[in-house]
Amino acid sequence: MDINVVRGLIAAVSFATFIGIVVWAWGPRRKKRFDEAANLPFADDDRSGHA
């Protein structure tokens, strides 16, 4: 096995992992949860110490 074959396999696995993460993150089942998390900094929170 040549070093270039190993590099190619690592690149292919890395790319497949990246595509898997993108598909997982942009999946429709997680949209509501991610939208709620994105709005957390803007939520009215009484724990901030400001009355």
All heavy atoms as atom14 arrays in JSON, in Angstrom:
{
  "sequence": "MDINVVRGLIAAVSFATFIGIVVWAWGPRRKKRFDEAANLPFADDDRSGHA",
  "atom14_mask": [
    [1, 1, 1, 1, 1, 1, 1, 1, 0, 0, 0, 0, 0, 0],
    [1, 1, 1, 1, 1, 1, 1, 1, 0, 0, 0, 0, 0, 0],
    [1, 1, 1, 1, 1, 1, 1, 1, 0, 0, 0, 0, 0, 0],
    [1, 1, 1, 1, 1, 1, 1, 1, 0, 0, 0, 0, 0, 0],
    [1, 1, 1, 1, 1, 1, 1, 0, 0, 0, 0, 0, 0, 0],
    [1, 1, 1, 1, 1, 1, 1, 0, 0, 0, 0, 0, 0, 0],
    [1, 1, 1, 1, 1, 1, 1, 1, 1, 1, 1, 0, 0, 0],
    [1, 1, 1, 1, 0, 0, 0, 0, 0, 0, 0, 0, 0, 0],
    [1, 1, 1, 1, 1, 1, 1, 1, 0, 0, 0, 0, 0, 0],
    [1, 1, 1, 1, 1, 1, 1, 1, 0, 0, 0, 0, 0, 0],
    [1, 1, 1, 1, 1, 0, 0, 0, 0, 0, 0, 0, 0, 0],
    [1, 1, 1, 1, 1, 0, 0, 0, 0, 0, 0, 0, 0, 0],
    [1, 1, 1, 1, 1, 1, 1, 0, 0, 0, 0, 0, 0, 0],
    [1, 1, 1, 1, 1, 1, 0, 0, 0, 0, 0, 0, 0, 0],
    [1, 1, 1, 1, 1, 1, 1, 1, 1, 1, 1, 0, 0, 0],
    [1, 1, 1, 1, 1, 0, 0, 0, 0, 0, 0, 0, 0, 0],
    [1, 1, 1, 1, 1, 1, 1, 0, 0, 0, 0, 0, 0, 0],
    [1, 1, 1, 1, 1, 1, 1, 1, 1, 1, 1, 0, 0, 0],
    [1, 1, 1, 1, 1, 1, 1, 1, 0, 0, 0, 0, 0, 0],
    [1, 1, 1, 1, 0, 0, 0, 0, 0, 0, 0, 0, 0, 0],
    [1, 1, 1, 1, 1, 1, 1, 1, 0, 0, 0, 0, 0, 0],
    [1, 1, 1, 1, 1, 1, 1, 0, 0, 0, 0, 0, 0, 0],
    [1, 1, 1, 1, 1, 1, 1, 0, 0, 0, 0, 0, 0, 0],
    [1, 1, 1, 1, 1, 1, 1, 1, 1, 1, 1, 1, 1, 1],
    [1, 1, 1, 1, 1, 0, 0, 0, 0, 0, 0, 0, 0, 0],
    [1, 1, 1, 1, 1, 1, 1, 1, 1, 1, 1, 1, 1, 1],
    [1, 1, 1, 1, 0, 0, 0, 0, 0, 0, 0, 0, 0, 0],
    [1, 1, 1, 1, 1, 1, 1, 0, 0, 0, 0, 0, 0, 0],
    [1, 1, 1, 1, 1, 1, 1, 1, 1, 1, 1, 0, 0, 0],
    [1, 1, 1, 1, 1, 1, 1, 1, 1, 1, 1, 0, 0, 0],
    [1, 1, 1, 1, 1, 1, 1, 1, 1, 0, 0, 0, 0, 0],
    [1, 1, 1, 1, 1, 1, 1, 1, 1, 0, 0, 0, 0, 0],
    [1, 1, 1, 1, 1, 1, 1, 1, 1, 1, 1, 0, 0, 0],
    [1, 1, 1, 1, 1, 1, 1, 1, 1, 1, 1, 0, 0, 0],
    [1, 1, 1, 1, 1, 1, 1, 1, 0, 0, 0, 0, 0, 0],
    [1, 1, 1, 1, 1, 1, 1, 1, 1, 0, 0, 0, 0, 0],
    [1, 1, 1, 1, 1, 0, 0, 0, 0, 0, 0, 0, 0, 0],
    [1, 1, 1, 1, 1, 0, 0, 0, 0, 0, 0, 0, 0, 0],
    [1, 1, 1, 1, 1, 1, 1, 1, 0, 0, 0, 0, 0, 0],
    [1, 1, 1, 1, 1, 1, 1, 1, 0, 0, 0, 0, 0, 0],
    [1, 1, 1, 1, 1, 1, 1, 0, 0, 0, 0, 0, 0, 0],
    [1, 1, 1, 1, 1, 1, 1, 1, 1, 1, 1, 0, 0, 0],
    [1, 1, 1, 1, 1, 0, 0, 0, 0, 0, 0, 0, 0, 0],
    [1, 1, 1, 1, 1, 1, 1, 1, 0, 0, 0, 0, 0, 0],
    [1, 1, 1, 1, 1, 1, 1, 1, 0, 0, 0, 0, 0, 0],
    [1, 1, 1, 1, 1, 1, 1, 1, 0, 0, 0, 0, 0, 0],
    [1, 1, 1, 1, 1, 1, 1, 1, 1, 1, 1, 0, 0, 0],
    [1, 1, 1, 1, 1, 1, 0, 0, 0, 0, 0, 0, 0, 0],
    [1, 1, 1, 1, 0, 0, 0, 0, 0, 0, 0, 0, 0, 0],
    [1, 1, 1, 1, 1, 1, 1, 1, 1, 1, 0, 0, 0, 0],
    [1, 1, 1, 1, 1, 0, 0, 0, 0, 0, 0, 0, 0, 0]
  ],
  "atom14_positions": [
    [[0.85, -1.18, 0.0], [0.0, 0.0, 0.0], [0.89, 1.24, 0.0], [1.71, 1.43, 0.89], [-0.9, -0.02, 1.23], [-2.23, 0.54, 1.03], [-3.17, 0.18, 2.52], [-4.65, 0.93, 2.15], [0.0, 0.0, 0.0], [0.0, 0.0, 0.0], [0.0, 0.0, 0.0], [0.0, 0.0, 0.0], [0.0, 0.0, 0.0], [0.0, 0.0, 0.0]],
    [[0.69, 2.06, -0.95], [1.47, 3.28, -1.12], [0.94, 4.38, -0.21], [-0.24, 4.4, 0.16], [1.37, 3.7, -2.59], [2.29, 4.83, -2.93], [3.51, 4.68, -2.77], [1.77, 5.88, -3.37], [0.0, 0.0, 0.0], [0.0, 0.0, 0.0], [0.0, 0.0, 0.0], [0.0, 0.0, 0.0], [0.0, 0.0, 0.0], [0.0, 0.0, 0.0]],
    [[1.81, 5.31, 0.18], [1.39, 6.41, 1.05], [0.31, 7.27, 0.4], [-0.57, 7.79, 1.08], [2.61, 7.28, 1.47], [2.21, 8.31, 2.53], [3.21, 7.99, 0.28], [1.88, 7.7, 3.85], [0.0, 0.0, 0.0], [0.0, 0.0, 0.0], [0.0, 0.0, 0.0], [0.0, 0.0, 0.0], [0.0, 0.0, 0.0], [0.0, 0.0, 0.0]],
    [[0.33, 7.38, -0.91], [-0.69, 8.17, -1.6], [-2.06, 7.5, -1.54], [-3.08, 8.19, -1.51], [-0.26, 8.43, -3.04], [0.92, 9.38, -3.12], [1.02, 10.3, -2.32], [1.81, 9.14, -4.06], [0.0, 0.0, 0.0], [0.0, 0.0, 0.0], [0.0, 0.0, 0.0], [0.0, 0.0, 0.0], [0.0, 0.0, 0.0], [0.0, 0.0, 0.0]],
    [[-2.09, 6.18, -1.51], [-3.36, 5.47, -1.36], [-3.93, 5.74, 0.03], [-5.13, 5.98, 0.19], [-3.17, 3.95, -1.6], [-4.42, 3.19, -1.25], [-2.72, 3.69, -3.03], [0.0, 0.0, 0.0], [0.0, 0.0, 0.0], [0.0, 0.0, 0.0], [0.0, 0.0, 0.0], [0.0, 0.0, 0.0], [0.0, 0.0, 0.0], [0.0, 0.0, 0.0]],
    [[-3.07, 5.72, 1.03], [-3.5, 6.0, 2.41], [-4.03, 7.43, 2.5], [-5.08, 7.67, 3.1], [-2.34, 5.77, 3.41], [-2.74, 6.21, 4.81], [-1.91, 4.31, 3.4], [0.0, 0.0, 0.0], [0.0, 0.0, 0.0], [0.0, 0.0, 0.0], [0.0, 0.0, 0.0], [0.0, 0.0, 0.0], [0.0, 0.0, 0.0], [0.0, 0.0, 0.0]],
    [[-3.32, 8.37, 1.9], [-3.78, 9.76, 1.91], [-5.13, 9.9, 1.21], [-6.0, 10.65, 1.65], [-2.75, 10.65, 1.23], [-1.51, 10.85, 2.03], [-0.5, 11.68, 1.28], [0.7, 11.87, 2.07], [1.84, 12.3, 1.58], [1.94, 12.61, 0.29], [2.89, 12.44, 2.35], [0.0, 0.0, 0.0], [0.0, 0.0, 0.0], [0.0, 0.0, 0.0]],
    [[-5.31, 9.2, 0.11], [-6.59, 9.23, -0.6], [-7.72, 8.66, 0.23], [-8.83, 9.2, 0.24], [0.0, 0.0, 0.0], [0.0, 0.0, 0.0], [0.0, 0.0, 0.0], [0.0, 0.0, 0.0], [0.0, 0.0, 0.0], [0.0, 0.0, 0.0], [0.0, 0.0, 0.0], [0.0, 0.0, 0.0], [0.0, 0.0, 0.0], [0.0, 0.0, 0.0]],
    [[-7.44, 7.54, 0.92], [-8.47, 6.94, 1.78], [-8.83, 7.87, 2.94], [-10.01, 8.02, 3.27], [-7.98, 5.59, 2.32], [-7.9, 4.47, 1.3], [-7.26, 3.24, 1.92], [-9.27, 4.14, 0.76], [0.0, 0.0, 0.0], [0.0, 0.0, 0.0], [0.0, 0.0, 0.0], [0.0, 0.0, 0.0], [0.0, 0.0, 0.0], [0.0, 0.0, 0.0]],
    [[-7.83, 8.49, 3.54], [-8.1, 9.43, 4.63], [-8.92, 10.61, 4.12], [-9.86, 11.06, 4.78], [-6.79, 9.88, 5.3], [-6.18, 8.72, 6.05], [-7.03, 11.07, 6.22], [-4.8, 8.98, 6.6], [0.0, 0.0, 0.0], [0.0, 0.0, 0.0], [0.0, 0.0, 0.0], [0.0, 0.0, 0.0], [0.0, 0.0, 0.0], [0.0, 0.0, 0.0]],
    [[-8.59, 11.11, 2.94], [-9.35, 12.23, 2.37], [-10.79, 11.81, 2.09], [-11.73, 12.58, 2.35], [-8.68, 12.72, 1.09], [0.0, 0.0, 0.0], [0.0, 0.0, 0.0], [0.0, 0.0, 0.0], [0.0, 0.0, 0.0], [0.0, 0.0, 0.0], [0.0, 0.0, 0.0], [0.0, 0.0, 0.0], [0.0, 0.0, 0.0], [0.0, 0.0, 0.0]],
    [[-10.99, 10.62, 1.56], [-12.34, 10.14, 1.25], [-13.17, 9.96, 2.52], [-14.34, 10.34, 2.57], [-12.28, 8.84, 0.47], [0.0, 0.0, 0.0], [0.0, 0.0, 0.0], [0.0, 0.0, 0.0], [0.0, 0.0, 0.0], [0.0, 0.0, 0.0], [0.0, 0.0, 0.0], [0.0, 0.0, 0.0], [0.0, 0.0, 0.0], [0.0, 0.0, 0.0]],
    [[-12.56, 9.39, 3.56], [-13.27, 9.2, 4.83], [-13.59, 10.55, 5.46], [-14.68, 10.76, 5.99], [-12.44, 8.31, 5.78], [-13.01, 8.32, 7.19], [-12.37, 6.89, 5.25], [0.0, 0.0, 0.0], [0.0, 0.0, 0.0], [0.0, 0.0, 0.0], [0.0, 0.0, 0.0], [0.0, 0.0, 0.0], [0.0, 0.0, 0.0], [0.0, 0.0, 0.0]],
    [[-12.65, 11.48, 5.4], [-12.89, 12.82, 5.96], [-14.02, 13.53, 5.22], [-14.87, 14.17, 5.84], [-11.62, 13.66, 5.88], [-10.6, 13.08, 6.65], [0.0, 0.0, 0.0], [0.0, 0.0, 0.0], [0.0, 0.0, 0.0], [0.0, 0.0, 0.0], [0.0, 0.0, 0.0], [0.0, 0.0, 0.0], [0.0, 0.0, 0.0], [0.0, 0.0, 0.0]],
    [[-14.04, 13.42, 3.91], [-15.1, 14.05, 3.12], [-16.45, 13.42, 3.43], [-17.45, 14.13, 3.59], [-14.78, 13.95, 1.63], [-15.77, 14.65, 0.76], [-15.88, 16.03, 0.78], [-16.62, 13.93, -0.07], [-16.8, 16.68, -0.03], [-17.55, 14.57, -0.88], [-17.64, 15.95, -0.85], [0.0, 0.0, 0.0], [0.0, 0.0, 0.0], [0.0, 0.0, 0.0]],
    [[-16.48, 12.09, 3.54], [-17.73, 11.4, 3.86], [-18.23, 11.81, 5.25], [-19.43, 12.0, 5.45], [-17.54, 9.89, 3.78], [0.0, 0.0, 0.0], [0.0, 0.0, 0.0], [0.0, 0.0, 0.0], [0.0, 0.0, 0.0], [0.0, 0.0, 0.0], [0.0, 0.0, 0.0], [0.0, 0.0, 0.0], [0.0, 0.0, 0.0], [0.0, 0.0, 0.0]],
    [[-17.31, 11.97, 6.19], [-17.69, 12.41, 7.54], [-18.25, 13.83, 7.5], [-19.26, 14.13, 8.15], [-16.48, 12.35, 8.48], [-15.98, 11.01, 8.5], [-16.83, 12.79, 9.88], [0.0, 0.0, 0.0], [0.0, 0.0, 0.0], [0.0, 0.0, 0.0], [0.0, 0.0, 0.0], [0.0, 0.0, 0.0], [0.0, 0.0, 0.0], [0.0, 0.0, 0.0]],
    [[-17.62, 14.7, 6.73], [-18.09, 16.07, 6.59], [-19.5, 16.1, 6.0], [-20.39, 16.8, 6.5], [-17.13, 16.87, 5.71], [-17.63, 18.24, 5.37], [-17.59, 19.25, 6.3], [-18.14, 18.51, 4.11], [-18.06, 20.52, 5.98], [-18.6, 19.77, 3.78], [-18.57, 20.78, 4.72], [0.0, 0.0, 0.0], [0.0, 0.0, 0.0], [0.0, 0.0, 0.0]],
    [[-19.73, 15.33, 4.95], [-21.06, 15.28, 4.31], [-22.08, 14.74, 5.3], [-23.21, 15.24, 5.39], [-21.01, 14.44, 3.02], [-20.13, 15.12, 1.98], [-22.41, 14.2, 2.47], [-20.6, 16.5, 1.58], [0.0, 0.0, 0.0], [0.0, 0.0, 0.0], [0.0, 0.0, 0.0], [0.0, 0.0, 0.0], [0.0, 0.0, 0.0], [0.0, 0.0, 0.0]],
    [[-21.7, 13.73, 6.09], [-22.6, 13.18, 7.09], [-22.99, 14.21, 8.14], [-24.16, 14.3, 8.53], [0.0, 0.0, 0.0], [0.0, 0.0, 0.0], [0.0, 0.0, 0.0], [0.0, 0.0, 0.0], [0.0, 0.0, 0.0], [0.0, 0.0, 0.0], [0.0, 0.0, 0.0], [0.0, 0.0, 0.0], [0.0, 0.0, 0.0], [0.0, 0.0, 0.0]],
    [[-22.04, 15.01, 8.59], [-22.33, 16.05, 9.58], [-23.24, 17.12, 8.98], [-24.17, 17.6, 9.64], [-21.03, 16.66, 10.11], [-20.29, 15.64, 10.97], [-21.29, 17.93, 10.9], [-18.89, 16.05, 11.37], [0.0, 0.0, 0.0], [0.0, 0.0, 0.0], [0.0, 0.0, 0.0], [0.0, 0.0, 0.0], [0.0, 0.0, 0.0], [0.0, 0.0, 0.0]],
    [[-23.0, 17.5, 7.74], [-23.85, 18.51, 7.08], [-25.28, 17.99, 6.94], [-26.24, 18.71, 7.24], [-23.25, 18.9, 5.71], [-24.25, 19.71, 4.89], [-21.97, 19.68, 5.89], [0.0, 0.0, 0.0], [0.0, 0.0, 0.0], [0.0, 0.0, 0.0], [0.0, 0.0, 0.0], [0.0, 0.0, 0.0], [0.0, 0.0, 0.0], [0.0, 0.0, 0.0]],
    [[-25.43, 16.75, 6.52], [-26.77, 16.16, 6.37], [-27.46, 16.1, 7.72], [-28.65, 16.41, 7.85], [-26.69, 14.77, 5.7], [-28.01, 14.03, 5.79], [-26.25, 14.91, 4.26], [0.0, 0.0, 0.0], [0.0, 0.0, 0.0], [0.0, 0.0, 0.0], [0.0, 0.0, 0.0], [0.0, 0.0, 0.0], [0.0, 0.0, 0.0], [0.0, 0.0, 0.0]],
    [[-26.71, 15.72, 8.76], [-27.31, 15.64, 10.1], [-27.73, 17.03, 10.58], [-28.83, 17.21, 11.11], [-26.29, 15.05, 11.08], [-26.76, 15.09, 12.49], [-27.61, 14.19, 13.1], [-26.45, 16.08, 13.47], [-27.83, 14.58, 14.4], [-27.13, 15.72, 14.66], [-25.66, 17.21, 13.46], [-27.04, 16.48, 15.81], [-25.58, 17.96, 14.62], [-26.25, 17.59, 15.78]],
    [[-26.87, 18.02, 10.41], [-27.16, 19.37, 10.93], [-28.3, 20.04, 10.18], [-29.06, 20.8, 10.78], [-25.9, 20.23, 10.84], [0.0, 0.0, 0.0], [0.0, 0.0, 0.0], [0.0, 0.0, 0.0], [0.0, 0.0, 0.0], [0.0, 0.0, 0.0], [0.0, 0.0, 0.0], [0.0, 0.0, 0.0], [0.0, 0.0, 0.0], [0.0, 0.0, 0.0]],
    [[-28.44, 19.8, 8.9], [-29.47, 20.45, 8.1], [-30.71, 19.58, 7.94], [-31.6, 19.92, 7.17], [-28.92, 20.82, 6.72], [-27.98, 21.97, 6.79], [-26.65, 21.91, 7.03], [-28.31, 23.35, 6.67], [-26.13, 23.17, 7.04], [-27.11, 24.08, 6.83], [-29.5, 24.03, 6.44], [-27.07, 25.45, 6.76], [-29.45, 25.42, 6.38], [-28.25, 26.1, 6.53]],
    [[-30.78, 18.48, 8.69], [-31.95, 17.61, 8.62], [-33.2, 18.29, 9.15], [-33.15, 19.09, 10.09], [0.0, 0.0, 0.0], [0.0, 0.0, 0.0], [0.0, 0.0, 0.0], [0.0, 0.0, 0.0], [0.0, 0.0, 0.0], [0.0, 0.0, 0.0], [0.0, 0.0, 0.0], [0.0, 0.0, 0.0], [0.0, 0.0, 0.0], [0.0, 0.0, 0.0]],
    [[-34.34, 18.0, 8.56], [-35.59, 18.67, 8.97], [-36.03, 18.3, 10.39], [-36.76, 19.07, 11.01], [-36.6, 18.21, 7.93], [-36.05, 16.95, 7.37], [-34.55, 17.08, 7.45], [0.0, 0.0, 0.0], [0.0, 0.0, 0.0], [0.0, 0.0, 0.0], [0.0, 0.0, 0.0], [0.0, 0.0, 0.0], [0.0, 0.0, 0.0], [0.0, 0.0, 0.0]],
    [[-35.59, 17.16, 10.91], [-36.02, 16.77, 12.26], [-35.39, 17.63, 13.34], [-35.91, 17.71, 14.45], [-35.67, 15.3, 12.52], [-36.49, 14.35, 11.69], [-36.18, 12.94, 12.05], [-34.79, 12.65, 11.7], [-34.21, 11.47, 11.86], [-34.87, 10.48, 12.37], [-32.96, 11.29, 11.51], [0.0, 0.0, 0.0], [0.0, 0.0, 0.0], [0.0, 0.0, 0.0]],
    [[-34.27, 18.27, 13.05], [-33.59, 19.08, 14.05], [-33.82, 20.57, 13.89], [-33.29, 21.37, 14.65], [-32.09, 18.78, 13.99], [-31.76, 17.47, 14.67], [-30.39, 17.01, 14.38], [-30.18, 16.27, 13.16], [-30.79, 15.15, 12.8], [-31.72, 14.66, 13.56], [-30.51, 14.52, 11.7], [0.0, 0.0, 0.0], [0.0, 0.0, 0.0], [0.0, 0.0, 0.0]],
    [[-34.58, 20.98, 12.91], [-34.77, 22.41, 12.64], [-35.37, 23.14, 13.83], [-34.87, 24.19, 14.23], [-35.66, 22.6, 11.41], [-35.88, 24.08, 11.08], [-36.56, 24.27, 9.77], [-36.86, 25.68, 9.43], [-36.01, 26.71, 9.9], [0.0, 0.0, 0.0], [0.0, 0.0, 0.0], [0.0, 0.0, 0.0], [0.0, 0.0, 0.0], [0.0, 0.0, 0.0]],
    [[-36.41, 22.6, 14.44], [-37.07, 23.28, 15.55], [-36.1, 23.45, 16.73], [-36.0, 24.53, 17.31], [-38.3, 22.5, 16.0], [-39.03, 23.16, 17.13], [-40.25, 22.38, 17.55], [-40.92, 23.05, 18.73], [-42.0, 22.27, 19.3], [0.0, 0.0, 0.0], [0.0, 0.0, 0.0], [0.0, 0.0, 0.0], [0.0, 0.0, 0.0], [0.0, 0.0, 0.0]],
    [[-35.36, 22.4, 17.04], [-34.42, 22.47, 18.17], [-33.3, 23.48, 17.91], [-32.93, 24.24, 18.79], [-33.83, 21.09, 18.43], [-32.94, 21.04, 19.65], [-32.51, 19.67, 19.99], [-31.8, 19.09, 18.87], [-31.17, 17.93, 18.92], [-31.2, 17.22, 20.02], [-30.52, 17.47, 17.87], [0.0, 0.0, 0.0], [0.0, 0.0, 0.0], [0.0, 0.0, 0.0]],
    [[-32.78, 23.5, 16.69], [-31.72, 24.44, 16.35], [-32.24, 25.87, 16.3], [-31.53, 26.81, 16.68], [-31.05, 24.07, 15.03], [-30.13, 22.87, 15.13], [-29.81, 22.15, 14.0], [-29.59, 22.47, 16.33], [-28.96, 21.05, 14.07], [-28.75, 21.37, 16.42], [-28.43, 20.67, 15.29], [0.0, 0.0, 0.0], [0.0, 0.0, 0.0], [0.0, 0.0, 0.0]],
    [[-33.47, 26.06, 15.84], [-34.07, 27.4, 15.84], [-34.24, 27.92, 17.26], [-33.98, 29.09, 17.55], [-35.4, 27.41, 15.11], [-35.25, 27.32, 13.6], [-34.14, 27.57, 13.1], [-36.25, 26.98, 12.93], [0.0, 0.0, 0.0], [0.0, 0.0, 0.0], [0.0, 0.0, 0.0], [0.0, 0.0, 0.0], [0.0, 0.0, 0.0], [0.0, 0.0, 0.0]],
    [[-34.67, 27.06, 18.16], [-34.81, 27.46, 19.57], [-33.45, 27.8, 20.16], [-33.31, 28.79, 20.89], [-35.47, 26.35, 20.37], [-36.94, 26.15, 20.05], [-37.54, 24.93, 20.75], [-36.79, 24.23, 21.46], [-38.73, 24.69, 20.56], [0.0, 0.0, 0.0], [0.0, 0.0, 0.0], [0.0, 0.0, 0.0], [0.0, 0.0, 0.0], [0.0, 0.0, 0.0]],
    [[-32.45, 27.02, 19.86], [-31.1, 27.29, 20.39], [-30.54, 28.59, 19.82], [-29.83, 29.32, 20.52], [-30.18, 26.12, 20.06], [0.0, 0.0, 0.0], [0.0, 0.0, 0.0], [0.0, 0.0, 0.0], [0.0, 0.0, 0.0], [0.0, 0.0, 0.0], [0.0, 0.0, 0.0], [0.0, 0.0, 0.0], [0.0, 0.0, 0.0], [0.0, 0.0, 0.0]],
    [[-30.85, 28.88, 18.57], [-30.36, 30.11, 17.95], [-30.98, 31.35, 18.59], [-30.37, 32.42, 18.62], [-30.65, 30.11, 16.46], [0.0, 0.0, 0.0], [0.0, 0.0, 0.0], [0.0, 0.0, 0.0], [0.0, 0.0, 0.0], [0.0, 0.0, 0.0], [0.0, 0.0, 0.0], [0.0, 0.0, 0.0], [0.0, 0.0, 0.0], [0.0, 0.0, 0.0]],
    [[-32.19, 31.23, 19.13], [-32.88, 32.37, 19.73], [-32.63, 32.51, 21.23], [-33.14, 33.45, 21.85], [-34.37, 32.29, 19.45], [-34.68, 32.58, 18.0], [-34.07, 33.44, 17.4], [-35.62, 31.84, 17.44], [0.0, 0.0, 0.0], [0.0, 0.0, 0.0], [0.0, 0.0, 0.0], [0.0, 0.0, 0.0], [0.0, 0.0, 0.0], [0.0, 0.0, 0.0]],
    [[-31.88, 31.6, 21.82], [-31.63, 31.67, 23.26], [-30.98, 32.99, 23.7], [-31.35, 33.53, 24.74], [-30.76, 30.49, 23.71], [-31.51, 29.19, 23.93], [-30.53, 28.08, 24.26], [-32.55, 29.32, 25.01], [0.0, 0.0, 0.0], [0.0, 0.0, 0.0], [0.0, 0.0, 0.0], [0.0, 0.0, 0.0], [0.0, 0.0, 0.0], [0.0, 0.0, 0.0]],
    [[-30.03, 33.55, 22.96], [-29.44, 34.81, 23.42], [-30.44, 35.97, 23.48], [-30.22, 36.95, 24.19], [-28.36, 35.12, 22.37], [-28.03, 33.81, 21.77], [-29.31, 33.02, 21.81], [0.0, 0.0, 0.0], [0.0, 0.0, 0.0], [0.0, 0.0, 0.0], [0.0, 0.0, 0.0], [0.0, 0.0, 0.0], [0.0, 0.0, 0.0], [0.0, 0.0, 0.0]],
    [[-31.53, 35.86, 22.76], [-32.52, 36.93, 22.72], [-33.7, 36.69, 23.66], [-34.6, 37.52, 23.73], [-33.05, 37.09, 21.29], [-31.96, 37.28, 20.29], [-31.68, 36.29, 19.36], [-31.19, 38.43, 20.29], [-30.67, 36.45, 18.44], [-30.17, 38.6, 19.37], [-29.91, 37.61, 18.45], [0.0, 0.0, 0.0], [0.0, 0.0, 0.0], [0.0, 0.0, 0.0]],
    [[-33.68, 35.59, 24.37], [-34.79, 35.25, 25.26], [-34.8, 36.19, 26.46], [-33.76, 36.6, 26.98], [-34.67, 33.81, 25.73], [0.0, 0.0, 0.0], [0.0, 0.0, 0.0], [0.0, 0.0, 0.0], [0.0, 0.0, 0.0], [0.0, 0.0, 0.0], [0.0, 0.0, 0.0], [0.0, 0.0, 0.0], [0.0, 0.0, 0.0], [0.0, 0.0, 0.0]],
    [[-35.99, 36.55, 26.91], [-36.14, 37.39, 28.09], [-35.86, 36.52, 29.3], [-36.59, 35.58, 29.59], [-37.56, 37.95, 28.14], [-37.72, 39.0, 29.22], [-36.69, 39.51, 29.71], [-38.87, 39.31, 29.55], [0.0, 0.0, 0.0], [0.0, 0.0, 0.0], [0.0, 0.0, 0.0], [0.0, 0.0, 0.0], [0.0, 0.0, 0.0], [0.0, 0.0, 0.0]],
    [[-34.8, 36.86, 30.02], [-34.36, 36.0, 31.11], [-34.28, 36.82, 32.4], [-33.63, 37.86, 32.45], [-32.98, 35.42, 30.77], [-32.55, 34.35, 31.74], [-33.36, 33.95, 32.58], [-31.4, 33.92, 31.64], [0.0, 0.0, 0.0], [0.0, 0.0, 0.0], [0.0, 0.0, 0.0], [0.0, 0.0, 0.0], [0.0, 0.0, 0.0], [0.0, 0.0, 0.0]],
    [[-34.95, 36.35, 33.45], [-34.94, 37.05, 34.71], [-33.67, 36.77, 35.51], [-33.41, 37.42, 36.5], [-36.16, 36.65, 35.56], [-37.45, 37.15, 34.93], [-37.38, 38.16, 34.21], [-38.51, 36.55, 35.17], [0.0, 0.0, 0.0], [0.0, 0.0, 0.0], [0.0, 0.0, 0.0], [0.0, 0.0, 0.0], [0.0, 0.0, 0.0], [0.0, 0.0, 0.0]],
    [[-32.87, 35.8, 35.09], [-31.67, 35.47, 35.82], [-30.51, 36.42, 35.52], [-29.45, 36.28, 36.07], [-31.22, 34.04, 35.48], [-32.22, 33.01, 35.99], [-31.78, 31.64, 35.58], [-32.0, 31.51, 34.14], [-31.45, 30.59, 33.37], [-30.66, 29.7, 33.89], [-31.7, 30.53, 32.08], [0.0, 0.0, 0.0], [0.0, 0.0, 0.0], [0.0, 0.0, 0.0]],
    [[-30.7, 37.4, 34.68], [-29.6, 38.29, 34.29], [-29.22, 39.26, 35.39], [-28.18, 39.89, 35.33], [-29.99, 39.05, 33.02], [-31.06, 39.89, 33.28], [0.0, 0.0, 0.0], [0.0, 0.0, 0.0], [0.0, 0.0, 0.0], [0.0, 0.0, 0.0], [0.0, 0.0, 0.0], [0.0, 0.0, 0.0], [0.0, 0.0, 0.0], [0.0, 0.0, 0.0]],
    [[-30.04, 39.42, 36.39], [-29.74, 40.31, 37.5], [-30.27, 41.72, 37.28], [-30.18, 42.56, 38.16], [0.0, 0.0, 0.0], [0.0, 0.0, 0.0], [0.0, 0.0, 0.0], [0.0, 0.0, 0.0], [0.0, 0.0, 0.0], [0.0, 0.0, 0.0], [0.0, 0.0, 0.0], [0.0, 0.0, 0.0], [0.0, 0.0, 0.0], [0.0, 0.0, 0.0]],
    [[-30.81, 42.01, 36.13], [-31.37, 43.32, 35.84], [-32.88, 43.29, 36.08], [-33.56, 42.41, 35.6], [-31.1, 43.73, 34.4], [-29.64, 43.82, 34.09], [-28.85, 44.84, 34.55], [-28.83, 43.0, 33.39], [-27.62, 44.65, 34.14], [-27.58, 43.53, 33.42], [0.0, 0.0, 0.0], [0.0, 0.0, 0.0], [0.0, 0.0, 0.0], [0.0, 0.0, 0.0]],
    [[-33.38, 44.24, 36.83], [-34.81, 44.23, 37.13], [-35.6, 45.03, 36.15], [-35.28, 45.94, 35.55], [-35.04, 44.77, 38.53], [0.0, 0.0, 0.0], [0.0, 0.0, 0.0], [0.0, 0.0, 0.0], [0.0, 0.0, 0.0], [0.0, 0.0, 0.0], [0.0, 0.0, 0.0], [0.0, 0.0, 0.0], [0.0, 0.0, 0.0], [0.0, 0.0, 0.0]]
  ]
}
